[in-house]
Amino acid sequence: MRIALLSYRSKTHCGGQGVYVRHLSRGLVELGHDVEVFSGQPYPEILDPRVRLTKVPSLDLYREPDPFRVPHPSEIRDRFDALELATMWTSGFPEPRTFSLRAARLLAARLGEFDVVHDNQCLGTGLLRIADMGLPVVATVHHPITRDRVLDLAAAKWWRKPLVHRWYGFAQMQKKVARRIPDLLTVSSSSATDIADDFGVSPQQLRVVPLGVDTELFKPSELPRVPGRIIAISSADRPLKGIGHLLNAVAKLRTEHDLELQLVAKLEPNGPTEKLIAELGISDIVHTSSGLSDEELAGLFASAEIACIPSLYEGFSLPAVEAMASGTPIVASRAGALPEVLGPDGECADLVTPGDVKELTAALGRLLESPARRQWLGTAGRRRALDVFSWESVAAQTVRVYEQAIARTGRVTNSVEAVDESC
């Protein structure tokens, strides 16, 4: 099967989209399929050598170290660039729409080269153009962006609320596009329910395929764990991840415990999280890092006594699966898909009420004081990661959805299976 895998941004380190693209594409080529990744900036830095990369350059208006930059007029190449710049200047987020339109233009010139197009979380209007060309389209929705919008609006000061509304304007586009794609993938039953409710799609459009983990990389270490070390991962410096609640819990715990927090996150300079760390007087025990390699992240997970996931909402949570694979005991919010990923409360993780600092503090404190409980949870989590989550299974289940989408359009693939059936 010839697969075009679309990713409007493919951040390599500690970002769900980049991890998904890298591991899924490798799993697909392991099954014998031909995969080409079409990506906007930031491009994936690590792909299987058998996976081709086609860069779909944008104006890259949010790049580091100069986000919201003003491009030189000579950089404006066409109407899609103009649309991207105009949307940013009016406080919107243009990338899902403009990436999809650029991808549609590229694929229009290569219609005979692919059997299926798989979009990763973009849901831009260009996907409908691709479908109108006769190419089967499958889209992954990790979780509805509308949940992010609700939490960001609740946290925003009154004068910022109109800007937040405008930034999330692309959510309306995603709703309309999702309703017109018959084959949607999502990563948990919880996300499927939320997508059906928020986007107004039929439950029959949705197929649940959980994410996987590399259990050879993320595994317990032979080295002793660092006493009192807690690790937390946040792909974005936003209220959705609940890091503020964890910081308040850490500030309370330090009065009775020797501990440190390893926070893997790209924090906004002088933003709310940095300010809160300073206000709580815990900068000496909070260590932040970002841009870690897979090996560095795996080593950090394996070195921690506890992994904490204080999110107010999660559509899946790769860090939860990575922590389980590392044999690291977990304290997590009972939010979104986390109970589904981690299993019943107390089986592989201790679950707490989202946003409840007192309950989170108590759960972390109990676990810090109980080596036997930590060992039990870590062993159970490792076993669950091995039994339930693997990228090989993810790829195989995804291919079955591709086959449904191809059958729906009546196309015939060039795969070995199709040739054998025709004979």
N, C-alpha and C positions, 0 to 999 in steps of 0.2 A: 504494500500500500504506500502511496506517495502522499506525504503529509506536510502541509504548510502550517507551522505553529506560530501564531502571532502573539507578540508580547509588547505592549506599548512602552514599557520600561522594564528592564531586567536587572535591577540592582542585585549584585552578586552576593553581598554579605548580609546575613541576618534580615533578609527581606523575603516575604513569602513568594512574591511573583518570580523573582530570579531563581530561587531554590526550586520551585515547581517546574519551571521551564528546563532547568539543567537536568534534573533527575528524571522527569517524564521523558524528555527527548532521548536520554540514554537508555531508559527502559524500552522505549519503542524500537530503537535500532537493535537492541539485544534480541528482540523478537523477530528481527529480519525486515523491518520496515525502513523506508527511506524518509528521512526527516530533514526539513529545512526550516530554520528559525528566522522569522522576520521580526526585528526588534528595533525600537527607538532607543534613544539615550536614557539612562546609562546602559550601554551594551553589555551583554553577558561576557564576562572575562574568561569563564571556564565552561567549555562545552566538550562533549565527547568528540574525539577527532573524526568520527564518522558522521557527525551532525554538521551540516553546512549553516553558515550564518550569512544572512542578507541584512545589511544595515539599512534602516529606514530613517534617515536623518531628519530631525526637526530643527527648530531654532534653539532648542535646549535652554529654555528661558529660566529653568530652575536649577541649573547646574551649580555645583560648588566650585569656587568659593564666592560666586557672585549671583545668587538667586535673584529673580525678578530683574534681570539685567535688561538694558536697552540695546538691542542689536543695531549694528551699523546698517544704513539703508541698502548697502550693496548685498547684505545677507538675505534680503527678501527676494526669493526666487520665483514665487508663483502665488496664486490666490490662497493656497492652503497656509503658506507662511503668513500672508496678510491676515487671514482669519485667526491664526494662532496668536499673533501679536495683539490684534484688536480685542480678542477675548481676555487676554491677560491684563491689558490696559483698563478693561472694564470690570476687573476683579473676579473674573471667572477662571476656571481651570480648563484649558483647551485640549490637552493632550489626547484623551480618549477619542474625541471626534476627529482631530486632524490626523492622528496616526492611522485611524481606520480608513480615512479617505486616501491617504498616501499608499497604504497597503492595497487598497482596491485598485488603484491605478497601476501598481506593479503587477498584480495578479491578472489584470485584464490583458496584459501582453503575454501571459504565460498560462493561458487557460488549460492547455492540453498537458501540462506538466504535473498536475496534482489531482488526486482523487478526493481529498477532503481538506477543508480548512478548519483549524481549531484555534479559536480566539481565547486568550487568557485575560479575563477580567476587564477588557476594554469596552465592549458593548457599544461601539460607536456606529454611527449611521452608515459608514462605509461597508459594514458587514452586510447590510441589506443590498447594497450594490453588488457585492460578491455573490450573494444568494441569487440575485436576479440574473447573473451571468450563467447560472446553472450549476455552480459548484456547491456541493453539500457543505453546510456550515454547522459546526459544533462550538458551543461557547461554555467556558468555565466561569461560574460566578462563585467566588469563595465565600462571600457573604454580601447582603445588600448594603450598598453605601449609605442608604437612608438611615441605618442604625448609627453610623458615624456622625451623620448630620445632626441627629437628635441630641447626642451627647455633647457635640461641639457647641451647639446653640445654647444648651443648658449652662455650659461653662463660660460662655462669652459674656463680656460686659455689654451693657445695653447699646453702646455706640458701635460695637463691632458686629452685632447681630445681623444688620443688613449685608455686611461684607461676607459673613458666613453663609447666608442664604444665597448670595450671588456666586460664591466659590463652588457651592454644591449644585449649581444650576444644571450640570451635566447629568445629574441623577434622573431628571425627567427624560432625557434622551435614552439613558440606559433602560428605563422602564419600557419605553416604546419599542426599542430594539429587541429586548428580551422576549416580549410578547409575540414577536414574529419569528423567533428561532425555535423550531420544533424540538430540538435536541439540546438541552442544557445540562451541564454537569455541575454538581456542587459537592462539597467535601464532608457534609454531615447532614443527618436528618433534621437537626435543629436549624441549620442554614436553609434547608429545603423549605421548611415551614415558613421561615421568615421571608424568603424570597417570594414564595407564593402569596403571602399576605401583603408585603410591601410593594412588589412589582406587578401584582395582579396577573401572574402567569398561572397556567393550569398545572396542578401537581403532576399530571401525566407528561408534561414536558421535561420534568426534572429526573435525573439519575444520580444517585449518591455513590460517589467513589472516594473513599477517604485518602488522605495523603500518606506517604510512606517515610521511612527513615533508613539511613545507611547504618545498619547495626554493627558493621565491621569498623566503622569510624567512631560512631557514638557508642561507647561501651565503658564499663567500669575500668578504672586504672589500677595497676598494681601498686601505685604510690599511695600513701595515706592521704586522706582528704584533709583540707585545711580547717582546723578547728574554728567553728563559728562563722564560716563563710557561707553567705547566702548569695545566690545568683538570680538575676531577673533580666529578661530580654524585652526590649521595647523597640519595635521597628519604626515607631514614630513618637515624637514628643507631644502626645495629645492625651486629653482626658480619658479617652476610650481605654487606654492601657492601665489605668488605675495606679500609676507609679506614685502619685502623690499620697495615696493611702498607705502604700508600702513604706514610703519615707517617714511618715508619721509613726508607723508601727516600729520602725527601726530606732527612731529617736526615743521611744518609750522603752524598748528592749535594752538599749545600751546601758541603762542605769543598773541593770541586774546581770547582764551577760557581756562577755568579751566577744564581739562579733564584727564582721565587716560585710558590706554589700558590694558585690560586683555587678554594676549596672551596665549592660551592653546596650547602648543606645546612642543615637546621634542627637544630642541635646541642642535645642535652639539657644544660641549665645545670649546670655542675659535673659533667657526665657523663664517661664513659670517654674520649671523643674530646678534649674540652677538657683533661682531665687529661693525656692523652698528649702533646698539643701543648706544654703547659707543661713536662712532664718532659723532653721532647726538646730544649727550648730553641729552638724554631722559631717562636714566636709572631710574630716580626718578619717572617717570610716567608710565613706562612699567613694568607690573608685569607678570611674566611667571609662568605657572604651567603645570603639566602633571600627568598622571596616575589617573585622577579624576574618581570617581564613577559616575554612571548615575545620582544619586541624586545630587551630587556636581555640575556636569555639568549643570543639569537642573536649579539649583539654581542660577548659574552664568549667564545663559542666561536670566532668569527672572529678574535679578538685573540690567541688562545693559539697557542704554537708546538707544543704537544702536548696531546692529551686522554688521560687515563688512566682506565681502567675496571678496578679491581683486585678486582672482585666474586668471592666464593666460589661464587656461583650466580646465574644470570640466566635468567628465562623468555624474555626477548626483549632488552630494553635499548633504550629510546628514545634515551637520550643517545648510544649508539653510532651510530645512524642520523643523529642531528642533527650529530654531529661529522663524519661522512663528508660530509654535505651541505654543511657549512661548509668543506670542504677541509682540515680539521685532522687531521694524522697522529695515529694512535692506538697506544697500548700497552695491551693488555687481557689479562685472564686467559683461559686456555683452559678456560672453565667454562660449564656449562649450554649455553645457546643462542648464546653469543657467537661461537664459530667459525662457526656457521651464518649468523649475521647479517653478520659481517665478512668471510666468505670464508676461503679457505685462508691459513695462516700466511704472512705476508710479502706478501700480495697487496694488501690495503688496510690492514693493521695488523700490528704485531709482537705475537705472542701468547706468554704466559709461563705457567708452572705456577701455579695458584691458591695463594696463601698463601706463596709462595717469595720472601722479601724480597730475597735476594741476586740472584736472576734478574731480578726487577722493577727493582732498582737498576741492574743492568748494561744492561738494555734501554733504560731512560730515558736513561742516560748516553750510550749510543751514538747515540741519536736527537738528543740535545742537541748533540752534536758533529758532526752530519752534516746540513747544510742541504740537500744534494742528495737525501738519503734522505727528509727531511721533505717536500720538494716532490713527490717521486715518489709517496709514500704518500697525500698530500693530494689529488693529482690523481686517483689511482685510486679513492679513497674517494668523491669527488664524482661521478665517473662511475658508480660502483655505486649511489649513492643515486638518481641520475636514472633509471637503467635498471631498478631492482628495486623501489623503495619509493615508493608514491604513495597518498594517501588516496582518490583517485578509484577506484583499483583495489581498495583495501580495501573500500570501500562496495559496489562491484559484486559482489565475491565474497561479501560478507556477505548481500546480497539473495538470492543463489542458495541459501544455507542457509535463509533465511526461507521461500523457496518450497518447499523440501523439508519443512520443519516444517509448513507450512500444508497441503500435500498429504497429509501423514501423518494429520492430523486430519480431512481431508475438508471443510474450510471453503472458502468462495468469497470472494475479496477483492473490494473495490470498485475495484480498480485498472483503468486503461485496458486493460491487457493482458487481464485477465479478461473485461471486457466484450466486447472484440474477439473473443476465442475463443468466447464464448457466441453471438455473431452468426454 
